[in-house]
Amino acid sequence: MKKRVLAALLVTMMTVGTVAGCGSNAKSDDSDKKVSSESKSDDKKDSGKKVTVVTSGTGEPYSLISDDGKWTGIDAEMWDEIEKRTGWEVEVKQASFDAMWGELDTGRADVVANCLAVKEERTDKYNATIPYYGDSQCIIVNDDSDYKTSDDLKGKTVGCTNGQAAQTIIEDMAKEKGFTVKLYEDSAVGMNDLKLGRIDAYANTTTNVNAFTHNNTDAKFRFFDEQLLANNVAYFLQKTDDGDKLTKELDDVIQDMLDDGTVAKITEKWMYADMTKLIQK
């Protein structure tokens, strides 16, 4: 995608005051994996405190845990920095998307971290930290297609990443507009199918689209003007006394990272834009 197209989209999103996050998800074995932390700062606030983070860890730019246990992506870098600033002993666990919440519910994890959108059904049950970046859900098509709006998708097949914030919206839209939804466990697989013409459109996050087109220069996608959803992205914790306390502590360190530009640099590295500008106040 041409840089000017991405820039225009980002400006449009900021004007709308958007923000959305989403996590890609896929089945994976539950396994404990220790986050490596090499250089640590000397001014520890709470040295020795253990915080267990659970993530699906299935794909960059959000969160990926490789077979050798290395954690990469936005949340990996966020938590590496959080660990350095707080002195906490951070441990990451990998679980399937649905199983992440079970880990939190049963106290086997303290925090769910998967670049997740702040949605009412989540905040009704869990604490959400302050947002650390924003995103938007969108519909894309191949640039050479004739589709201009969702009305043009009647009788067509639209892909969507299973568990993403766009899923419920796109499934409701399918009933109204008359198209079929095909769910994917991996956004990159779905967008590759779109590129190859196996499906007609794809509902995804703008950040995922940016990352895919950056790494697949032969993909020529066009965004529909209509946005599906805008959300903040945050971490989720239990609504307990301990969960409340940890949420407040995380809010403080995340705010510091926002104020000094650390989060902006992380999102620019992984999403090719400063997504903190899209946080909805």
Summary of the structure (lengths in Angstrom):
residues: 281
radius of gyration: 18.6
end to end distance: 29.2
largest distance: 60.6
contacts: 985
relative contact order: 0.21
helix: 38%
strand: 25%
